[in-house]
C-alpha cells in the first residue's frame, strides 16, 4: 500500500517560501532545515507534509500539478493568503460558478482554494 507522505514544491528562495507556506498552512518545519530543503508538517494532527526544495526549474504554465486547498470560509482564506503575499490568477476558461479560486505563491507556484462547503471530508478531520 502507498500513502502520500509529502508533496514537493520547487522554490528559489527557501527562507521566503518557508515563511509563506508555514503561515499559509499553519505548518511547522521539521528539524533540521537544510540550506536547500525543508519538510513542513501540520502543527497538530495528521496530514500530508509539504517539502520545499531549492532546485532551479523553469515555470510551466499551466503547471503539471498543483495543490487544491479546501477552505471552510473561502473568501476569508483567499484574503488571508493575499495578505501573506499570494496573488489571484485570472484564467479565461474558469467557469462563472467555479467553486475554486486560482492563486499563486510569491514565487508563482499555483494552487487553488476550493470552497469546501458541504464537503464530507471535514467530518473526517475532526
Sine and cosine of phi, psi and omega as CSV:
sin_phi,cos_phi,sin_psi,cos_psi,sin_omega,cos_omega
0.00,0.00,0.65,-0.76,0.04,-1.00
-0.95,-0.32,0.54,-0.84,0.06,-1.00
-0.72,-0.70,0.69,-0.72,0.07,-1.00
-0.94,0.35,0.87,-0.49,-0.02,-1.00
-0.99,-0.14,-0.59,0.81,-0.03,-1.00
-0.40,-0.92,0.57,-0.82,0.14,-0.99
-0.95,-0.30,0.78,-0.63,-0.10,-0.99
-0.98,-0.20,0.77,-0.64,0.06,-1.00
-0.92,-0.40,0.81,-0.59,0.06,-1.00
-0.97,0.23,0.72,-0.69,-0.04,-1.00
-0.70,-0.72,0.26,-0.96,0.09,-1.00
-0.97,-0.25,-0.75,0.66,-0.04,-1.00
-0.96,-0.29,1.00,-0.10,-0.09,-1.00
-0.87,0.49,-0.71,0.71,-0.04,-1.00
-0.87,0.49,-0.71,0.70,-0.01,-1.00
-0.91,0.40,-0.68,0.74,0.00,-1.00
-0.94,0.33,-0.57,0.82,0.08,-1.00
-0.87,0.49,-0.71,0.70,0.02,-1.00
-0.89,0.45,-0.70,0.72,-0.01,-1.00
-0.90,0.44,-0.83,0.56,-0.14,-0.99
-0.94,0.34,-0.52,0.85,0.06,-1.00
-0.91,0.41,-0.64,0.77,0.03,-1.00
-0.97,0.25,-0.61,0.79,-0.02,-1.00
-0.89,0.46,-0.68,0.74,-0.10,-0.99
-0.98,-0.22,-0.09,1.00,-0.15,-0.99
0.83,0.55,0.74,0.68,0.06,-1.00
-0.97,-0.25,0.26,-0.97,0.06,-1.00
-0.81,-0.59,0.54,-0.84,0.04,-1.00
-0.95,0.30,0.65,-0.76,0.10,-0.99
-0.99,0.10,0.77,-0.63,-0.02,-1.00
-0.99,0.15,0.56,-0.83,-0.03,1.00
-1.00,0.09,0.47,-0.88,0.12,-0.99
-1.00,-0.08,0.84,-0.54,0.01,-1.00
-0.99,0.11,0.13,-0.99,0.05,-1.00
-0.93,0.38,-0.38,0.92,-0.10,-1.00
-0.77,-0.63,0.19,0.98,-0.04,-1.00
-0.34,-0.94,0.67,-0.75,0.06,-1.00
-0.59,-0.81,0.61,-0.79,0.10,-1.00
-0.94,-0.34,0.80,-0.60,0.03,-1.00
-0.95,-0.31,0.71,-0.71,-0.02,-1.00
-0.80,-0.60,0.40,-0.92,0.03,-1.00
-0.83,0.55,0.64,-0.77,0.02,-1.00
-0.86,0.51,-0.63,0.77,0.03,-1.00
-0.57,-0.82,0.57,-0.82,0.05,-1.00
0.99,0.16,0.06,-1.00,-0.02,-1.00
-0.98,0.21,0.28,-0.96,0.06,-1.00
0.29,-0.96,0.30,-0.95,0.02,-1.00
-0.97,0.26,0.70,-0.72,0.06,-1.00
-0.97,0.22,0.39,-0.92,0.13,-0.99
-0.86,-0.51,0.80,-0.60,0.02,-1.00
-0.95,-0.30,0.61,-0.79,0.06,-1.00
-0.93,-0.37,0.83,-0.56,-0.13,-0.99
-0.82,-0.58,0.88,-0.47,0.01,-1.00
-0.98,0.19,0.98,-0.18,0.01,-1.00
-0.58,-0.81,0.82,-0.57,0.07,-1.00
-0.88,0.47,0.80,-0.60,0.04,-1.00
-0.47,-0.88,0.67,-0.74,0.01,-1.00
-0.93,0.36,0.60,-0.80,0.04,-1.00
-0.98,0.19,0.77,-0.64,0.02,-1.00
-0.94,-0.33,0.71,-0.71,0.06,-1.00
-0.81,-0.59,0.78,-0.62,-0.10,1.00
-0.94,0.33,0.42,-0.91,-0.01,-1.00
-0.92,0.40,0.48,-0.88,-0.01,-1.00
-0.96,0.27,-0.39,0.92,0.01,-1.00
-0.51,-0.86,0.51,-0.86,0.06,-1.00
-0.46,-0.89,0.26,-0.97,0.04,-1.00
-1.00,0.02,0.64,-0.77,0.23,-0.97
-0.95,-0.30,0.91,-0.42,-0.02,-1.00
-0.97,-0.24,0.87,-0.49,-0.06,-1.00
-1.00,0.04,0.72,-0.69,-0.07,-1.00
-0.80,-0.59,0.71,-0.70,0.10,-0.99
-0.94,0.34,-0.59,0.81,0.04,-1.00
-0.82,-0.57,1.00,0.04,-0.10,-0.99
-0.85,0.53,-0.73,0.68,-0.03,-1.00
-0.87,0.50,-0.69,0.72,0.00,-1.00
-0.91,0.42,-0.65,0.76,-0.01,-1.00
-0.93,0.37,-0.65,0.76,0.04,-1.00
-0.88,0.47,-0.70,0.72,0.02,-1.00
-0.90,0.45,-0.66,0.75,0.01,-1.00
-0.89,0.45,-0.70,0.72,0.01,-1.00
-0.91,0.41,-0.61,0.79,0.07,-1.00
-0.89,0.45,-0.63,0.77,0.04,-1.00
-0.90,0.43,-0.44,0.90,0.04,-1.00
-0.99,0.11,-0.16,0.99,0.03,-1.00
0.88,-0.47,-0.03,1.00,0.06,-1.00
-0.97,0.23,0.34,-0.94,0.03,-1.00
-0.77,-0.64,0.53,-0.85,0.15,-0.99
-0.95,0.30,0.52,-0.85,0.02,-1.00
-0.88,-0.47,0.82,-0.57,0.04,-1.00
-0.99,0.17,0.69,-0.72,0.07,-1.00
-0.70,-0.72,0.87,-0.49,-0.06,-1.00
-0.86,0.51,-0.46,0.89,-0.08,-1.00
-1.00,-0.04,0.04,1.00,0.00,-1.00
-0.93,0.37,0.83,-0.56,0.01,-1.00
-0.89,0.46,0.53,-0.85,0.00,-1.00
-0.85,0.52,-0.60,0.80,-0.05,-1.00
-0.99,-0.13,0.39,0.92,-0.03,-1.00
-0.87,0.50,0.59,-0.81,0.03,-1.00
-1.00,-0.09,0.26,0.97,-0.03,-1.00
-0.74,-0.67,0.43,-0.90,0.12,-0.99
-0.87,-0.50,0.81,-0.59,0.03,-1.00
-0.99,0.11,0.75,-0.66,-0.01,-1.00
-0.70,-0.72,0.17,-0.99,0.12,-0.99
-0.64,-0.77,0.54,-0.84,0.03,-1.00
-0.97,0.26,0.04,-1.00,-0.05,-1.00
-0.86,0.52,-0.31,0.95,0.05,-1.00
-0.98,-0.20,0.06,1.00,0.05,-1.00
1.00,-0.06,0.13,0.99,0.08,-1.00
-0.96,0.28,0.82,-0.57,-0.11,-0.99
-0.99,0.13,0.52,-0.85,0.14,-0.99
-0.40,-0.91,0.28,-0.96,0.04,-1.00
-0.87,-0.49,0.58,-0.81,0.15,-0.99
-0.96,-0.27,0.91,-0.41,-0.11,-0.99
-0.98,-0.19,0.70,-0.71,0.07,-1.00
-0.95,0.30,0.93,-0.37,-0.09,-1.00
-1.00,-0.03,0.24,0.97,0.02,-1.00
-0.81,0.59,0.87,-0.50,0.00,-1.00
1.00,0.08,-0.04,1.00,0.00,-1.00
-0.95,0.32,0.83,-0.55,-0.08,-1.00
-0.94,0.33,-0.24,0.97,0.00,-1.00
-0.91,0.41,-0.36,0.93,0.01,-1.00
-0.89,0.46,-0.62,0.78,-0.01,-1.00
-0.89,0.45,-0.56,0.83,-0.01,-1.00
-0.93,0.36,-0.42,0.91,-0.03,-1.00
-0.98,0.21,-0.42,0.91,-0.10,-0.99
-1.00,0.08,0.00,0.00,0.00,0.00
